[in-house]
Amino acid sequence: MCKTLIAYFSASGVTARAAKAIADAVGADLYEIRPAQPYTPADLDWTDKRSRSTTEMNDPACRPAIAEPVPDMAQYDTVLIGFPIWWYVEPRIVDTFLEHCDCSGKTLIPFATSGGSGIDRAEKRMQALCPKAVWKRGSLLGSSGAADWAKRILNG
Ligand SMILES: Cc1cc2nc3c(=O)[nH]c(=O)nc-3n(C[C@H](O)[C@H](O)[C@H](O)COP(=O)(O)O)c2cc1C
């Protein structure tokens, strides 16, 4: 057991590109945290107080369902978890993933993309949801550099 999984959620493709670049660079398995009910453009409208994303993010207990079962985590010792920042934190579906995978004792490393907000608040929330994992400092990734960051963090 010495395998790495790249698990990611991406609503509009930016985080997906980073996740794929990372998986290629480090030879890791890739798992998309795919919502059972896909997000429409209207769902993602953060200027609409009643849009699905706004409603979900206003409810800390909301856990949107994931389409595919979470992979068998026994084969992985390290999981990189990628997501877009929504309202300064991780989207609620990432919390669904964290609560469904048994990550005790595994090394978890978050990465995110955003319009400028940092990853710190997301990291704190995620650590509280999975306190038995060994958390490594995550990173906000730009449009390039994802592969180099992953190689550095996994080999260092
Ligand atoms: C509902 C919603 C909320 C967002 N909230 C933030 C935010 O708080 N700060 C920020 O910098 N960007 C925010 N963004 C922008 C996304 O984080 C950014 O566009 C991200 O790269 C999208 O990644 P994706 O294509 O993988 O979904 C938000 C986007 C959406 C749809």
The ligand as a Tripos MOL2 file, in Angstrom:
@<TRIPOS>MOLECULE
LIG
   31    33     1     0     0
SMALL
NO_CHARGES

@<TRIPOS>ATOM
      1 C1        -20.9690   29.2980   -5.9270 C.3       1 LIG1
      2 C2        -19.5770   29.8310   -6.1230 C.ar      1 LIG1
      3 C3        -18.9380   30.4940   -5.0830 C.ar      1 LIG1
      4 C4        -17.6370   30.9910   -5.2490 C.ar      1 LIG1
      5 N1        -17.0200   31.6120   -4.1860 N.ar      1 LIG1
      6 C5        -15.7470   32.0840   -4.3370 C.ar      1 LIG1
      7 C6        -15.0660   32.7090   -3.2410 C.ar      1 LIG1
      8 O1        -15.5690   32.8260   -2.1170 O.2       1 LIG1
      9 N2        -13.8160   33.1960   -3.4670 N.ar      1 LIG1
     10 C7        -13.1970   33.0900   -4.6990 C.ar      1 LIG1
     11 O2        -12.0620   33.5430   -4.8340 O.2       1 LIG1
     12 N3        -13.8080   32.4700   -5.7430 N.ar      1 LIG1
     13 C8        -15.0550   31.9630   -5.5940 C.ar      1 LIG1
     14 N4        -15.6640   31.3200   -6.6440 N.ar      1 LIG1
     15 C9        -14.9180   31.1290   -7.9070 C.3       1 LIG1
     16 C10       -14.3350   29.7120   -8.0220 C.3       1 LIG1
     17 O3        -13.6470   29.3290   -6.8510 O.3       1 LIG1
     18 C11       -13.3300   29.6180   -9.1960 C.3       1 LIG1
     19 O4        -13.9060   30.1010  -10.3720 O.3       1 LIG1
     20 C12       -12.8330   28.1830   -9.3690 C.3       1 LIG1
     21 O5        -11.5810   28.1900  -10.0440 O.3       1 LIG1
     22 C13       -13.8180   27.3050  -10.1570 C.3       1 LIG1
     23 O6        -13.3040   25.9920  -10.2180 O.3       1 LIG1
     24 P1        -14.0490   24.8210  -11.0350 P.3       1 LIG1
     25 O7        -14.0410   25.2510  -12.5000 O.co2     1 LIG1
     26 O8        -13.1910   23.6310  -10.8100 O.co2     1 LIG1
     27 O9        -15.4260   24.6880  -10.4970 O.co2     1 LIG1
     28 C14       -16.9520   30.8230   -6.4970 C.ar      1 LIG1
     29 C15       -17.6070   30.1670   -7.5530 C.ar      1 LIG1
     30 C16       -18.9000   29.6540   -7.3580 C.ar      1 LIG1
     31 C17       -19.5810   28.9310   -8.5030 C.3       1 LIG1
@<TRIPOS>BOND
     1     1     2 1
     2     2     3 ar
     3     2    30 ar
     4     3     4 ar
     5     4     5 ar
     6     4    28 ar
     7     5     6 ar
     8     6     7 ar
     9     6    13 1
    10     7     8 2
    11     7     9 ar
    12     9    10 ar
    13    10    11 2
    14    10    12 ar
    15    12    13 ar
    16    13    14 ar
    17    14    15 1
    18    14    28 ar
    19    15    16 1
    20    16    17 1
    21    16    18 1
    22    18    19 1
    23    18    20 1
    24    20    21 1
    25    20    22 1
    26    22    23 1
    27    23    24 1
    28    24    25 2
    29    24    26 1
    30    24    27 1
    31    28    29 ar
    32    29    30 ar
    33    30    31 1
@<TRIPOS>SUBSTRUCTURE
     1 LIG1         1 GROUP 0 **** ****
